[in-house]
Amino acid sequence: MTQPDRRHPHVVNLTEVATDTDEKGSRFGYACKELGMATAGRELGCSWYEVAPGRTAFPYHYHCAEEEAIFILEGEGTLRLGSDRIAVAAGDYIALPTGPELAHQLLNTGAGPLRYLCLSTVHRVEIVGYPDSNKIGTSAYAPGTDAAPAKRWVRQRFRAGASLDYYDGEDIGEVS
C-alpha cells in the first residue's frame, strides 16, 4: 500500500521507512530499515543498518542461496570473512557470495555508530549455516509474495548433525 505522500511506490526516502530494532544480550543489536520491501522489490533486497559500538547485528553465518553485499556508509568495523579479519570503513563495498568458506559477520569495532546498506538476492527458499553455534536455519515463502513474514511457510533452526530417517514418524504399515 502506497502512503499518500510517497512520490512513487518504487521510490522511498530513508526517513519514510519504519525502523525495526533487535537486541540480544550485550553483543547483538541493530536498528534496521527494510528499503527493498518498502519499495516492493522482488528479487533484490536492500536494508539500512545501524549497529552501536561493540555490537554486531548477526551471528557468524553463511547462505546457501542468497548472495549478499554490504556498503559501509559511516563508521568502522571488522569483517570476519572465513578465517580472515578485515578492517572496514566508510566507502568500503563487500561482496559476500554463498557458501561455508565465506561465512561472515560484521562487528562495530569503532567508537561511533556503524551504518551500512546490506543488499541481497531474494530467494523463496534459503538455508543458512551458523558455524560458531553449529546451527542450521531454513526458511521458505509462498510463491508470488514479497517474502513477508505473514506468507512464510517454514522457518526453523536446529542443531547441525541431527538427522532423521526419511520415513521417521510415518505410518509405514505392517510388513508381511
SVG drawing of the C-alpha trace seen along z (x, -y; Angstrom):
<svg xmlns="http://www.w3.org/2000/svg" viewBox="-3 -14 46 76">
<polyline fill="none" stroke="black" stroke-width="0.4" points="0.0,0.0 1.4,-3.3 1.5,-6.1 -0.3,-9.2 2.8,-11.4 5.1,-9.0 6.4,-10.1 6.1,-6.6 5.6,-3.1 9.2,-2.2 10.8,-5.2 11.3,-5.8 13.4,-8.1 15.1,-6.6 13.0,-8.9 9.8,-7.3 10.6,-3.8 9.8,-2.4 12.8,-1.3 12.9,2.2 15.2,2.9 16.5,6.0 18.9,6.7 20.2,9.8 22.5,9.5 25.3,7.0 26.8,8.4 24.0,8.4 21.8,5.4 20.8,3.2 18.3,0.8 17.1,1.7 15.0,0.1 13.9,2.6 14.2,0.5 13.7,3.3 10.4,4.3 9.2,0.7 9.7,0.3 8.1,3.6 11.5,5.1 11.1,8.7 14.5,10.2 16.8,7.7 16.7,6.8 18.2,3.8 18.3,2.9 19.8,0.0 21.5,1.0 22.9,-0.9 25.0,1.0 26.2,-0.5 29.9,-0.3 30.9,3.1 27.9,4.9 27.2,7.0 23.8,7.4 24.0,11.1 25.9,14.3 28.7,15.6 26.8,17.2 26.8,18.2 24.0,18.5 23.3,21.4 21.1,19.5 21.2,15.7 24.2,13.7 24.8,10.6 26.8,7.3 27.5,4.6 28.3,1.0 29.7,-0.9 28.1,-4.4 29.6,-5.5 31.8,-4.3 34.3,-1.5 34.3,2.2 35.9,5.6 34.6,8.0 35.1,11.6 35.1,13.4 36.1,17.1 39.3,17.2 40.2,13.6 39.6,10.5 39.5,7.4 39.2,3.7 36.4,1.9 35.3,-1.7 33.0,-4.2 33.2,-3.8 34.1,-0.1 32.0,2.4 32.0,6.0 30.8,8.9 29.6,12.0 28.9,14.9 27.3,18.1 29.0,21.0 30.5,22.1 34.0,20.9 32.7,17.3 30.8,17.3 30.7,13.8 30.0,11.3 30.4,7.6 31.3,6.2 31.3,2.5 34.8,2.0 34.7,-1.8 33.9,-4.5 30.7,-5.6 27.7,-4.0 28.4,-1.7 25.9,-2.4 25.7,-0.3 23.5,0.9 23.1,4.7 21.9,5.8 20.9,9.4 19.3,11.5 15.9,12.7 15.0,16.4 11.9,18.2 13.9,21.0 17.1,20.4 19.3,22.4 21.7,20.6 24.6,22.2 25.9,20.9 29.4,22.4 30.1,21.0 26.9,22.4 26.5,25.4 23.0,24.4 21.2,24.6 18.4,22.2 15.8,22.9 13.1,20.7 10.6,20.9 8.0,18.4 4.8,18.8 5.2,18.1 4.3,14.7 4.8,12.8 7.4,10.3 8.6,12.8 6.6,11.0 6.6,12.9 2.8,13.4 3.4,15.5 6.2,17.7 5.7,21.4 8.7,22.6 11.2,21.0 13.2,23.4 16.5,23.5 18.1,26.7 21.5,28.2 23.6,29.3 24.3,33.0 20.9,34.1 19.4,36.3 16.3,38.4 15.5,41.3 13.3,40.2 10.4,42.3 10.8,41.3 7.4,40.7 5.5,42.0 3.0,44.8 4.9,47.3 2.3,50.1 2.8,53.7 5.5,55.7 4.2,59.2"/>
</svg>
